């Protein structure tokens, strides 16, 4: 969507570009009131989009300290859970599911 000047003319014309499959098809809206209204509509949409992007960035900046705290707490909890599972006789080969050591399985079979 842009005002374009074609060769051989002194006037500028407003064109809307749309993608149709792999091709870009441009539609000329002229240089009159319809073209100015379409250009204003596009500009208003761009302003709204930039405001939304700014608000999203502000929200990320506000929530970043809380997310960092949650990440740290998650690390602590996972470390404690891993220690408890190792203490219970389990292991985790190559980040797969937790399994019992062979000795732990033998002890359970002998006890049960």
HUNOR-V61809 format. One record per residue. D_CENTER is the distance of its C-alpha to the mean C-alpha in Angstrom with 1 decimal. Layout:
d_center=[D_CENTER	D_CENTER]
This chain:
d_center=[26.2	28.7	32.3	34.1	37.7	39.3	42.1	45.5	44.5	44.4	42.0	38.3	36.7	33.3	31.4	28.4	26.6	25.2	24.1	26.4	25.4	25.7	27.8	27.2	29.7	30.7	32.6	34.9	35.2	38.0	38.7	39.9	38.6	36.2	34.5	34.3	32.9	30.2	29.4	29.2	26.9	24.4	24.8	24.3	21.0	19.8	21.0	19.1	15.8	16.5	17.5	14.4	12.4	15.1	15.0	11.4	12.3	15.5	14.1	12.0	15.3	17.4	15.7	15.4	19.1	18.8	15.9	18.0	21.0	19.5	18.4	22.1	23.6	21.7	23.2	26.6	26.6	25.7	28.5	31.0	30.2	30.6	33.8	35.1	34.4	36.2	39.0	39.4	40.0	36.7	34.8	31.5	32.1	29.2	26.6	27.9	29.2	31.6	35.2	38.7	40.8	43.8	46.1	44.3	44.6	48.3	48.9	47.3	49.5	52.6	52.0	51.2]
